[in-house]
Amino acid sequence: MDYSIIKALLEERNMTFKELSDTLNVDRNNLYNSLTKGNPTLQRLEAVAKVLEVPIWRLFTEDTKPSIYGTVVYNNEVHIIRSEQDLLNLANQIK
């Protein structure tokens, strides 16, 4: 997840981070920390994407959608797949 993309999307929509947190009914510091330092849940990412009116993959990459992209939850950890190599790396971790 790339916080700079969320920041840019907020700017495009003339929306502040506080407005985003208020809309999500989440403490601003909690939201900021989870998006910049933590491991945000898939539900939180989905909620942010919905408010920003973008598909969830847009929170991770620029305007163009990669040829392979997705999220996988394994052992309660969200893994972002942006390339075939990411998928292979995850598969090797699971082995």
mmCIF file of the C-alpha atoms, coordinates in Angstrom:
data_MODEL
# 
_entry.id   MODEL 
# 
loop_
_atom_site.group_PDB 
_atom_site.id 
_atom_site.type_symbol 
_atom_site.label_atom_id 
_atom_site.label_alt_id 
_atom_site.label_comp_id 
_atom_site.label_asym_id 
_atom_site.label_entity_id 
_atom_site.label_seq_id 
_atom_site.pdbx_PDB_ins_code 
_atom_site.Cartn_x 
_atom_site.Cartn_y 
_atom_site.Cartn_z 
_atom_site.occupancy 
_atom_site.B_iso_or_equiv 
_atom_site.pdbx_formal_charge 
_atom_site.auth_seq_id 
_atom_site.auth_comp_id 
_atom_site.auth_asym_id 
_atom_site.auth_atom_id 
_atom_site.pdbx_PDB_model_num 
ATOM 1  C CA . MET A 1 1  ? 0.000   0.000   0.000   1.00 0.00 ? 1  MET A CA 1 
ATOM 2  C CA . ASP A 1 2  ? 1.377   3.374   -0.989  1.00 0.00 ? 2  ASP A CA 1 
ATOM 3  C CA . TYR A 1 3  ? 0.242   6.239   1.251   1.00 0.00 ? 3  TYR A CA 1 
ATOM 4  C CA . SER A 1 4  ? 1.438   8.826   -1.296  1.00 0.00 ? 4  SER A CA 1 
ATOM 5  C CA . ILE A 1 5  ? -1.217  7.506   -3.685  1.00 0.00 ? 5  ILE A CA 1 
ATOM 6  C CA . ILE A 1 6  ? -3.938  7.979   -1.062  1.00 0.00 ? 6  ILE A CA 1 
ATOM 7  C CA . LYS A 1 7  ? -2.630  11.479  -0.405  1.00 0.00 ? 7  LYS A CA 1 
ATOM 8  C CA . ALA A 1 8  ? -2.772  12.280  -4.141  1.00 0.00 ? 8  ALA A CA 1 
ATOM 9  C CA . LEU A 1 9  ? -6.292  10.842  -4.441  1.00 0.00 ? 9  LEU A CA 1 
ATOM 10 C CA . LEU A 1 10 ? -7.412  12.994  -1.515  1.00 0.00 ? 10 LEU A CA 1 
ATOM 11 C CA . GLU A 1 11 ? -5.937  16.080  -3.164  1.00 0.00 ? 11 GLU A CA 1 
ATOM 12 C CA . GLU A 1 12 ? -7.670  15.249  -6.468  1.00 0.00 ? 12 GLU A CA 1 
ATOM 13 C CA . ARG A 1 13 ? -10.970 15.151  -4.577  1.00 0.00 ? 13 ARG A CA 1 
ATOM 14 C CA . ASN A 1 14 ? -10.266 18.302  -2.520  1.00 0.00 ? 14 ASN A CA 1 
ATOM 15 C CA . MET A 1 15 ? -10.648 16.135  0.563   1.00 0.00 ? 15 MET A CA 1 
ATOM 16 C CA . THR A 1 16 ? -8.579  16.310  3.728   1.00 0.00 ? 16 THR A CA 1 
ATOM 17 C CA . PHE A 1 17 ? -7.304  13.324  5.631   1.00 0.00 ? 17 PHE A CA 1 
ATOM 18 C CA . LYS A 1 18 ? -9.504  14.408  8.547   1.00 0.00 ? 18 LYS A CA 1 
ATOM 19 C CA . GLU A 1 19 ? -12.549 14.298  6.268   1.00 0.00 ? 19 GLU A CA 1 
ATOM 20 C CA . LEU A 1 20 ? -11.567 10.786  5.205   1.00 0.00 ? 20 LEU A CA 1 
ATOM 21 C CA . SER A 1 21 ? -11.200 9.628   8.803   1.00 0.00 ? 21 SER A CA 1 
ATOM 22 C CA . ASP A 1 22 ? -14.483 11.309  9.787   1.00 0.00 ? 22 ASP A CA 1 
ATOM 23 C CA . THR A 1 23 ? -16.288 9.660   6.871   1.00 0.00 ? 23 THR A CA 1 
ATOM 24 C CA . LEU A 1 24 ? -14.899 6.280   7.924   1.00 0.00 ? 24 LEU A CA 1 
ATOM 25 C CA . ASN A 1 25 ? -15.698 7.043   11.566  1.00 0.00 ? 25 ASN A CA 1 
ATOM 26 C CA . VAL A 1 26 ? -12.116 6.139   12.506  1.00 0.00 ? 26 VAL A CA 1 
ATOM 27 C CA . ASP A 1 27 ? -9.733  8.084   14.710  1.00 0.00 ? 27 ASP A CA 1 
ATOM 28 C CA . ARG A 1 28 ? -7.478  10.168  12.446  1.00 0.00 ? 28 ARG A CA 1 
ATOM 29 C CA . ASN A 1 29 ? -4.241  9.059   14.136  1.00 0.00 ? 29 ASN A CA 1 
ATOM 30 C CA . ASN A 1 30 ? -5.300  5.411   14.118  1.00 0.00 ? 30 ASN A CA 1 
ATOM 31 C CA . LEU A 1 31 ? -6.126  5.582   10.411  1.00 0.00 ? 31 LEU A CA 1 
ATOM 32 C CA . TYR A 1 32 ? -2.911  7.409   9.553   1.00 0.00 ? 32 TYR A CA 1 
ATOM 33 C CA . ASN A 1 33 ? -0.769  4.943   11.493  1.00 0.00 ? 33 ASN A CA 1 
ATOM 34 C CA . SER A 1 34 ? -2.441  1.920   9.954   1.00 0.00 ? 34 SER A CA 1 
ATOM 35 C CA . LEU A 1 35 ? -1.994  3.312   6.438   1.00 0.00 ? 35 LEU A CA 1 
ATOM 36 C CA . THR A 1 36 ? 1.588   4.507   6.836   1.00 0.00 ? 36 THR A CA 1 
ATOM 37 C CA . LYS A 1 37 ? 3.226   2.323   9.459   1.00 0.00 ? 37 LYS A CA 1 
ATOM 38 C CA . GLY A 1 38 ? 0.979   -0.604  10.080  1.00 0.00 ? 38 GLY A CA 1 
ATOM 39 C CA . ASN A 1 39 ? -0.651  -3.392  8.237   1.00 0.00 ? 39 ASN A CA 1 
ATOM 40 C CA . PRO A 1 40 ? -4.151  -2.131  7.373   1.00 0.00 ? 40 PRO A CA 1 
ATOM 41 C CA . THR A 1 41 ? -6.882  -4.709  7.207   1.00 0.00 ? 41 THR A CA 1 
ATOM 42 C CA . LEU A 1 42 ? -8.493  -5.543  3.919   1.00 0.00 ? 42 LEU A CA 1 
ATOM 43 C CA . GLN A 1 43 ? -11.753 -4.129  5.277   1.00 0.00 ? 43 GLN A CA 1 
ATOM 44 C CA . ARG A 1 44 ? -10.075 -0.811  6.030   1.00 0.00 ? 44 ARG A CA 1 
ATOM 45 C CA . LEU A 1 45 ? -8.512  -0.666  2.557   1.00 0.00 ? 45 LEU A CA 1 
ATOM 46 C CA . GLU A 1 46 ? -11.871 -1.484  0.975   1.00 0.00 ? 46 GLU A CA 1 
ATOM 47 C CA . ALA A 1 47 ? -13.517 1.293   3.000   1.00 0.00 ? 47 ALA A CA 1 
ATOM 48 C CA . VAL A 1 48 ? -10.862 3.835   1.984   1.00 0.00 ? 48 VAL A CA 1 
ATOM 49 C CA . ALA A 1 49 ? -11.179 2.819   -1.664  1.00 0.00 ? 49 ALA A CA 1 
ATOM 50 C CA . LYS A 1 50 ? -14.961 3.145   -1.484  1.00 0.00 ? 50 LYS A CA 1 
ATOM 51 C CA . VAL A 1 51 ? -14.787 6.653   -0.023  1.00 0.00 ? 51 VAL A CA 1 
ATOM 52 C CA . LEU A 1 52 ? -12.233 7.666   -2.657  1.00 0.00 ? 52 LEU A CA 1 
ATOM 53 C CA . GLU A 1 53 ? -14.362 5.997   -5.356  1.00 0.00 ? 53 GLU A CA 1 
ATOM 54 C CA . VAL A 1 54 ? -11.525 3.903   -6.755  1.00 0.00 ? 54 VAL A CA 1 
ATOM 55 C CA . PRO A 1 55 ? -10.945 0.162   -7.078  1.00 0.00 ? 55 PRO A CA 1 
ATOM 56 C CA . ILE A 1 56 ? -8.843  -1.181  -4.227  1.00 0.00 ? 56 ILE A CA 1 
ATOM 57 C CA . TRP A 1 57 ? -5.862  -1.911  -6.503  1.00 0.00 ? 57 TRP A CA 1 
ATOM 58 C CA . ARG A 1 58 ? -5.596  1.820   -7.126  1.00 0.00 ? 58 ARG A CA 1 
ATOM 59 C CA . LEU A 1 59 ? -4.339  2.300   -3.535  1.00 0.00 ? 59 LEU A CA 1 
ATOM 60 C CA . PHE A 1 60 ? -1.230  0.319   -4.438  1.00 0.00 ? 60 PHE A CA 1 
ATOM 61 C CA . THR A 1 61 ? -0.278  1.462   -7.887  1.00 0.00 ? 61 THR A CA 1 
ATOM 62 C CA . GLU A 1 62 ? -0.555  4.362   -10.283 1.00 0.00 ? 62 GLU A CA 1 
ATOM 63 C CA . ASP A 1 63 ? -3.320  4.762   -12.879 1.00 0.00 ? 63 ASP A CA 1 
ATOM 64 C CA . THR A 1 64 ? -2.543  1.710   -14.949 1.00 0.00 ? 64 THR A CA 1 
ATOM 65 C CA . LYS A 1 65 ? -3.689  -1.653  -13.682 1.00 0.00 ? 65 LYS A CA 1 
ATOM 66 C CA . PRO A 1 66 ? -0.923  -4.276  -13.682 1.00 0.00 ? 66 PRO A CA 1 
ATOM 67 C CA . SER A 1 67 ? -1.407  -7.496  -15.632 1.00 0.00 ? 67 SER A CA 1 
ATOM 68 C CA . ILE A 1 68 ? -1.628  -9.452  -12.376 1.00 0.00 ? 68 ILE A CA 1 
ATOM 69 C CA . TYR A 1 69 ? -2.859  -7.932  -9.184  1.00 0.00 ? 69 TYR A CA 1 
ATOM 70 C CA . GLY A 1 70 ? -4.579  -9.038  -6.026  1.00 0.00 ? 70 GLY A CA 1 
ATOM 71 C CA . THR A 1 71 ? -4.461  -9.558  -2.317  1.00 0.00 ? 71 THR A CA 1 
ATOM 72 C CA . VAL A 1 72 ? -3.977  -12.818 -0.505  1.00 0.00 ? 72 VAL A CA 1 
ATOM 73 C CA . VAL A 1 73 ? -4.478  -13.311 3.217   1.00 0.00 ? 73 VAL A CA 1 
ATOM 74 C CA . TYR A 1 74 ? -2.180  -16.006 4.572   1.00 0.00 ? 74 TYR A CA 1 
ATOM 75 C CA . ASN A 1 75 ? -1.644  -16.590 8.295   1.00 0.00 ? 75 ASN A CA 1 
ATOM 76 C CA . ASN A 1 76 ? -3.649  -13.430 9.062   1.00 0.00 ? 76 ASN A CA 1 
ATOM 77 C CA . GLU A 1 77 ? -1.267  -11.301 6.991   1.00 0.00 ? 77 GLU A CA 1 
ATOM 78 C CA . VAL A 1 78 ? -2.335  -9.454  3.850   1.00 0.00 ? 78 VAL A CA 1 
ATOM 79 C CA . HIS A 1 79 ? 0.011   -9.977  0.908   1.00 0.00 ? 79 HIS A CA 1 
ATOM 80 C CA . ILE A 1 80 ? -0.244  -7.665  -2.088  1.00 0.00 ? 80 ILE A CA 1 
ATOM 81 C CA . ILE A 1 81 ? 0.412   -9.326  -5.415  1.00 0.00 ? 81 ILE A CA 1 
ATOM 82 C CA . ARG A 1 82 ? 1.569   -6.857  -8.092  1.00 0.00 ? 82 ARG A CA 1 
ATOM 83 C CA . SER A 1 83 ? 3.595   -9.150  -10.320 1.00 0.00 ? 83 SER A CA 1 
ATOM 84 C CA . GLU A 1 84 ? 4.239   -12.765 -11.150 1.00 0.00 ? 84 GLU A CA 1 
ATOM 85 C CA . GLN A 1 85 ? 7.349   -12.535 -8.976  1.00 0.00 ? 85 GLN A CA 1 
ATOM 86 C CA . ASP A 1 86 ? 5.265   -11.440 -5.968  1.00 0.00 ? 86 ASP A CA 1 
ATOM 87 C CA . LEU A 1 87 ? 3.038   -14.458 -6.497  1.00 0.00 ? 87 LEU A CA 1 
ATOM 88 C CA . LEU A 1 88 ? 6.001   -16.817 -6.802  1.00 0.00 ? 88 LEU A CA 1 
ATOM 89 C CA . ASN A 1 89 ? 7.593   -15.337 -3.665  1.00 0.00 ? 89 ASN A CA 1 
ATOM 90 C CA . LEU A 1 90 ? 4.397   -15.914 -1.717  1.00 0.00 ? 90 LEU A CA 1 
ATOM 91 C CA . ALA A 1 91 ? 4.088   -19.449 -3.047  1.00 0.00 ? 91 ALA A CA 1 
ATOM 92 C CA . ASN A 1 92 ? 7.631   -20.156 -1.898  1.00 0.00 ? 92 ASN A CA 1 
ATOM 93 C CA . GLN A 1 93 ? 6.818   -18.829 1.584   1.00 0.00 ? 93 GLN A CA 1 
ATOM 94 C CA . ILE A 1 94 ? 3.839   -21.157 1.801   1.00 0.00 ? 94 ILE A CA 1 
ATOM 95 C CA . LYS A 1 95 ? 5.828   -24.251 0.806   1.00 0.00 ? 95 LYS A CA 1 
# 
